[in-house]
Amino acid sequence: MTDHQRYILISEAQSDTDRETFVSDWALSSMWGEDADLAHTAKQCGKAWDAVHKPVSEIRAEMGLTQVQMAERLCVSRRTYENWEYRDCPIYVRVLIARLWNGFE
């Protein structure tokens, strides 16, 4: 998946409240090309939706990281990252977290 495709998915996932509809619609998108593996693209679409809608603390826990470790990976202070967990996390940070998240290629 290219950075451009990842950004499109995450941007579109922001306005979609139904995960299943989002995944099925975007997995079939022409954005992937004719030879795309449907199962793989569906998995990636699900990860994109999750990156936007799951609490950042859940994603961090799935990655097996502490707040300090996640902050270090994002090059921010622990306090800044903590604020993102307890308040609104900016979309650009969610894009960065999605890139770090195992399985979101």
CNS distance restraints for C-alpha pairs under 8 A (distance, minus, plus):
assign (resid   1 and name CA) (resid   5 and name CA) 6.22 0.50 0.50
assign (resid   1 and name CA) (resid   6 and name CA) 6.62 0.50 0.50
assign (resid   1 and name CA) (resid 105 and name CA) 5.89 0.50 0.50
assign (resid   2 and name CA) (resid   6 and name CA) 6.23 0.50 0.50
assign (resid   3 and name CA) (resid   7 and name CA) 6.06 0.50 0.50
assign (resid   4 and name CA) (resid   8 and name CA) 6.22 0.50 0.50
assign (resid   5 and name CA) (resid   9 and name CA) 6.21 0.50 0.50
assign (resid   5 and name CA) (resid  31 and name CA) 7.57 0.50 0.50
assign (resid   6 and name CA) (resid  10 and name CA) 6.19 0.50 0.50
assign (resid   6 and name CA) (resid  48 and name CA) 7.34 0.50 0.50
assign (resid   6 and name CA) (resid  95 and name CA) 7.89 0.50 0.50
assign (resid   7 and name CA) (resid  11 and name CA) 5.94 0.50 0.50
assign (resid   7 and name CA) (resid  95 and name CA) 7.00 0.50 0.50
assign (resid   8 and name CA) (resid  12 and name CA) 6.07 0.50 0.50
assign (resid   9 and name CA) (resid  13 and name CA) 5.97 0.50 0.50
assign (resid   9 and name CA) (resid  26 and name CA) 7.83 0.50 0.50
assign (resid   9 and name CA) (resid  45 and name CA) 6.84 0.50 0.50
assign (resid   9 and name CA) (resid  48 and name CA) 5.99 0.50 0.50
assign (resid   9 and name CA) (resid  49 and name CA) 7.66 0.50 0.50
assign (resid  10 and name CA) (resid  14 and name CA) 6.50 0.50 0.50
assign (resid  10 and name CA) (resid  48 and name CA) 5.29 0.50 0.50
assign (resid  10 and name CA) (resid  49 and name CA) 6.60 0.50 0.50
assign (resid  10 and name CA) (resid  51 and name CA) 7.37 0.50 0.50
assign (resid  10 and name CA) (resid  52 and name CA) 6.57 0.50 0.50
assign (resid  10 and name CA) (resid  95 and name CA) 7.03 0.50 0.50
assign (resid  11 and name CA) (resid  15 and name CA) 7.76 0.50 0.50
assign (resid  12 and name CA) (resid  16 and name CA) 6.84 0.50 0.50
assign (resid  13 and name CA) (resid  17 and name CA) 7.75 0.50 0.50
assign (resid  13 and name CA) (resid  22 and name CA) 7.14 0.50 0.50
assign (resid  13 and name CA) (resid  48 and name CA) 6.82 0.50 0.50
assign (resid  13 and name CA) (resid  49 and name CA) 5.14 0.50 0.50
assign (resid  13 and name CA) (resid  52 and name CA) 6.60 0.50 0.50
assign (resid  14 and name CA) (resid  49 and name CA) 7.62 0.50 0.50
assign (resid  14 and name CA) (resid  52 and name CA) 6.14 0.50 0.50
assign (resid  14 and name CA) (resid  53 and name CA) 7.56 0.50 0.50
assign (resid  16 and name CA) (resid  22 and name CA) 6.60 0.50 0.50
assign (resid  18 and name CA) (resid  22 and name CA) 6.22 0.50 0.50
assign (resid  19 and name CA) (resid  23 and name CA) 6.08 0.50 0.50
assign (resid  19 and name CA) (resid  46 and name CA) 7.10 0.50 0.50
assign (resid  19 and name CA) (resid  49 and name CA) 6.48 0.50 0.50
assign (resid  20 and name CA) (resid  24 and name CA) 6.14 0.50 0.50
assign (resid  21 and name CA) (resid  25 and name CA) 5.95 0.50 0.50
assign (resid  22 and name CA) (resid  26 and name CA) 5.99 0.50 0.50
assign (resid  22 and name CA) (resid  45 and name CA) 7.51 0.50 0.50
assign (resid  22 and name CA) (resid  46 and name CA) 7.94 0.50 0.50
assign (resid  22 and name CA) (resid  49 and name CA) 7.57 0.50 0.50
assign (resid  23 and name CA) (resid  27 and name CA) 5.72 0.50 0.50
assign (resid  23 and name CA) (resid  42 and name CA) 5.75 0.50 0.50
assign (resid  23 and name CA) (resid  43 and name CA) 7.95 0.50 0.50
assign (resid  23 and name CA) (resid  45 and name CA) 5.20 0.50 0.50
assign (resid  23 and name CA) (resid  46 and name CA) 5.61 0.50 0.50
assign (resid  23 and name CA) (resid  49 and name CA) 7.78 0.50 0.50
assign (resid  24 and name CA) (resid  28 and name CA) 6.45 0.50 0.50
assign (resid  24 and name CA) (resid  42 and name CA) 6.83 0.50 0.50
assign (resid  25 and name CA) (resid  29 and name CA) 6.57 0.50 0.50
assign (resid  26 and name CA) (resid  42 and name CA) 7.52 0.50 0.50
assign (resid  26 and name CA) (resid  45 and name CA) 6.52 0.50 0.50
assign (resid  27 and name CA) (resid  38 and name CA) 6.32 0.50 0.50
assign (resid  27 and name CA) (resid  41 and name CA) 5.23 0.50 0.50
assign (resid  27 and name CA) (resid  42 and name CA) 4.73 0.50 0.50
assign (resid  27 and name CA) (resid  45 and name CA) 6.35 0.50 0.50
assign (resid  28 and name CA) (resid  38 and name CA) 7.26 0.50 0.50
assign (resid  30 and name CA) (resid  34 and name CA) 7.16 0.50 0.50
assign (resid  32 and name CA) (resid  36 and name CA) 5.69 0.50 0.50
assign (resid  32 and name CA) (resid  41 and name CA) 7.70 0.50 0.50
assign (resid  36 and name CA) (resid  41 and name CA) 7.21 0.50 0.50
assign (resid  37 and name CA) (resid  41 and name CA) 6.20 0.50 0.50
assign (resid  38 and name CA) (resid  42 and name CA) 5.96 0.50 0.50
assign (resid  39 and name CA) (resid  43 and name CA) 6.24 0.50 0.50
assign (resid  40 and name CA) (resid  44 and name CA) 6.32 0.50 0.50
assign (resid  41 and name CA) (resid  45 and name CA) 6.08 0.50 0.50
assign (resid  42 and name CA) (resid  46 and name CA) 6.19 0.50 0.50
assign (resid  43 and name CA) (resid  47 and name CA) 6.30 0.50 0.50
assign (resid  44 and name CA) (resid  48 and name CA) 6.22 0.50 0.50
assign (resid  44 and name CA) (resid 103 and name CA) 7.78 0.50 0.50
assign (resid  44 and name CA) (resid 104 and name CA) 5.97 0.50 0.50
assign (resid  44 and name CA) (resid 105 and name CA) 7.37 0.50 0.50
assign (resid  45 and name CA) (resid  49 and name CA) 6.32 0.50 0.50
assign (resid  46 and name CA) (resid  50 and name CA) 6.10 0.50 0.50
assign (resid  47 and name CA) (resid  51 and name CA) 5.98 0.50 0.50
assign (resid  47 and name CA) (resid  98 and name CA) 7.83 0.50 0.50
assign (resid  47 and name CA) (resid 103 and name CA) 7.83 0.50 0.50
assign (resid  47 and name CA) (resid 104 and name CA) 6.11 0.50 0.50
assign (resid  48 and name CA) (resid  52 and name CA) 6.65 0.50 0.50
assign (resid  48 and name CA) (resid  98 and name CA) 7.23 0.50 0.50
assign (resid  48 and name CA) (resid 104 and name CA) 7.60 0.50 0.50
assign (resid  49 and name CA) (resid  53 and name CA) 6.16 0.50 0.50
assign (resid  50 and name CA) (resid  54 and name CA) 5.15 0.50 0.50
assign (resid  51 and name CA) (resid  56 and name CA) 7.85 0.50 0.50
assign (resid  51 and name CA) (resid  59 and name CA) 7.53 0.50 0.50
assign (resid  51 and name CA) (resid  94 and name CA) 6.21 0.50 0.50
assign (resid  51 and name CA) (resid  95 and name CA) 7.56 0.50 0.50
assign (resid  51 and name CA) (resid  97 and name CA) 7.54 0.50 0.50
assign (resid  51 and name CA) (resid  98 and name CA) 5.80 0.50 0.50
assign (resid  52 and name CA) (resid  91 and name CA) 7.47 0.50 0.50
assign (resid  52 and name CA) (resid  94 and name CA) 6.45 0.50 0.50
assign (resid  54 and name CA) (resid  58 and name CA) 6.65 0.50 0.50
assign (resid  54 and name CA) (resid  59 and name CA) 6.95 0.50 0.50
assign (resid  55 and name CA) (resid  59 and name CA) 6.74 0.50 0.50
assign (resid  55 and name CA) (resid  85 and name CA) 7.13 0.50 0.50
assign (resid  56 and name CA) (resid  60 and name CA) 6.16 0.50 0.50
assign (resid  56 and name CA) (resid  84 and name CA) 7.46 0.50 0.50
assign (resid  56 and name CA) (resid  85 and name CA) 5.61 0.50 0.50
assign (resid  56 and name CA) (resid  89 and name CA) 7.61 0.50 0.50
assign (resid  56 and name CA) (resid  94 and name CA) 7.93 0.50 0.50
assign (resid  57 and name CA) (resid  61 and name CA) 6.11 0.50 0.50
assign (resid  57 and name CA) (resid  85 and name CA) 5.72 0.50 0.50
assign (resid  58 and name CA) (resid  62 and name CA) 6.15 0.50 0.50
assign (resid  59 and name CA) (resid  63 and name CA) 6.28 0.50 0.50
assign (resid  59 and name CA) (resid 101 and name CA) 7.53 0.50 0.50
assign (resid  60 and name CA) (resid  64 and name CA) 6.37 0.50 0.50
assign (resid  60 and name CA) (resid  65 and name CA) 5.66 0.50 0.50
assign (resid  60 and name CA) (resid  66 and name CA) 7.24 0.50 0.50
assign (resid  60 and name CA) (resid  67 and name CA) 7.64 0.50 0.50
assign (resid  60 and name CA) (resid  70 and name CA) 6.97 0.50 0.50
assign (resid  61 and name CA) (resid  65 and name CA) 5.94 0.50 0.50
assign (resid  61 and name CA) (resid  66 and name CA) 7.44 0.50 0.50
assign (resid  63 and name CA) (resid 101 and name CA) 6.54 0.50 0.50
assign (resid  63 and name CA) (resid 102 and name CA) 6.88 0.50 0.50
assign (resid  65 and name CA) (resid  69 and name CA) 5.69 0.50 0.50
assign (resid  65 and name CA) (resid  70 and name CA) 6.07 0.50 0.50
assign (resid  66 and name CA) (resid  70 and name CA) 6.21 0.50 0.50
assign (resid  67 and name CA) (resid  71 and name CA) 6.01 0.50 0.50
assign (resid  67 and name CA) (resid  78 and name CA) 6.39 0.50 0.50
assign (resid  67 and name CA) (resid  81 and name CA) 7.01 0.50 0.50
assign (resid  67 and name CA) (resid  82 and name CA) 6.85 0.50 0.50
assign (resid  68 and name CA) (resid  72 and name CA) 6.17 0.50 0.50
assign (resid  68 and name CA) (resid  77 and name CA) 7.91 0.50 0.50
assign (resid  68 and name CA) (resid  78 and name CA) 5.34 0.50 0.50
assign (resid  69 and name CA) (resid  73 and name CA) 6.29 0.50 0.50
assign (resid  70 and name CA) (resid  74 and name CA) 6.24 0.50 0.50
assign (resid  70 and name CA) (resid  81 and name CA) 7.60 0.50 0.50
assign (resid  71 and name CA) (resid  75 and name CA) 5.92 0.50 0.50
assign (resid  71 and name CA) (resid  76 and name CA) 5.19 0.50 0.50
assign (resid  71 and name CA) (resid  77 and name CA) 5.82 0.50 0.50
assign (resid  71 and name CA) (resid  78 and name CA) 5.25 0.50 0.50
assign (resid  71 and name CA) (resid  80 and name CA) 7.77 0.50 0.50
assign (resid  71 and name CA) (resid  81 and name CA) 5.57 0.50 0.50
assign (resid  72 and name CA) (resid  76 and name CA) 6.22 0.50 0.50
assign (resid  72 and name CA) (resid  77 and name CA) 7.26 0.50 0.50
assign (resid  72 and name CA) (resid  78 and name CA) 7.71 0.50 0.50
assign (resid  74 and name CA) (resid  96 and name CA) 7.48 0.50 0.50
assign (resid  74 and name CA) (resid  97 and name CA) 7.74 0.50 0.50
assign (resid  76 and name CA) (resid  80 and name CA) 6.32 0.50 0.50
assign (resid  76 and name CA) (resid  81 and name CA) 6.69 0.50 0.50
assign (resid  77 and name CA) (resid  81 and name CA) 6.41 0.50 0.50
assign (resid  78 and name CA) (resid  82 and name CA) 5.95 0.50 0.50
assign (resid  79 and name CA) (resid  83 and name CA) 6.18 0.50 0.50
assign (resid  80 and name CA) (resid  84 and name CA) 6.54 0.50 0.50
assign (resid  81 and name CA) (resid  85 and name CA) 6.52 0.50 0.50
assign (resid  82 and name CA) (resid  86 and name CA) 6.40 0.50 0.50
assign (resid  83 and name CA) (resid  87 and name CA) 5.56 0.50 0.50
assign (resid  83 and name CA) (resid  88 and name CA) 7.80 0.50 0.50
assign (resid  83 and name CA) (resid  89 and name CA) 7.93 0.50 0.50
assign (resid  84 and name CA) (resid  88 and name CA) 5.72 0.50 0.50
assign (resid  84 and name CA) (resid  89 and name CA) 4.53 0.50 0.50
assign (resid  84 and name CA) (resid  90 and name CA) 7.69 0.50 0.50
assign (resid  85 and name CA) (resid  89 and name CA) 6.83 0.50 0.50
assign (resid  89 and name CA) (resid  93 and name CA) 6.71 0.50 0.50
assign (resid  89 and name CA) (resid  94 and name CA) 7.01 0.50 0.50
assign (resid  90 and name CA) (resid  94 and name CA) 6.56 0.50 0.50
assign (resid  91 and name CA) (resid  95 and name CA) 6.28 0.50 0.50
assign (resid  92 and name CA) (resid  96 and name CA) 6.45 0.50 0.50
assign (resid  93 and name CA) (resid  97 and name CA) 6.11 0.50 0.50
assign (resid  94 and name CA) (resid  98 and name CA) 5.95 0.50 0.50
assign (resid  95 and name CA) (resid  99 and name CA) 6.38 0.50 0.50
assign (resid  96 and name CA) (resid 100 and name CA) 6.52 0.50 0.50
assign (resid  97 and name CA) (resid 101 and name CA) 6.03 0.50 0.50
assign (resid  98 and name CA) (resid 104 and name CA) 6.32 0.50 0.50
assign (resid  99 and name CA) (resid 104 and name CA) 6.37 0.50 0.50
assign (resid  99 and name CA) (resid 105 and name CA) 7.04 0.50 0.50
assign (resid 100 and name CA) (resid 104 and name CA) 7.70 0.50 0.50
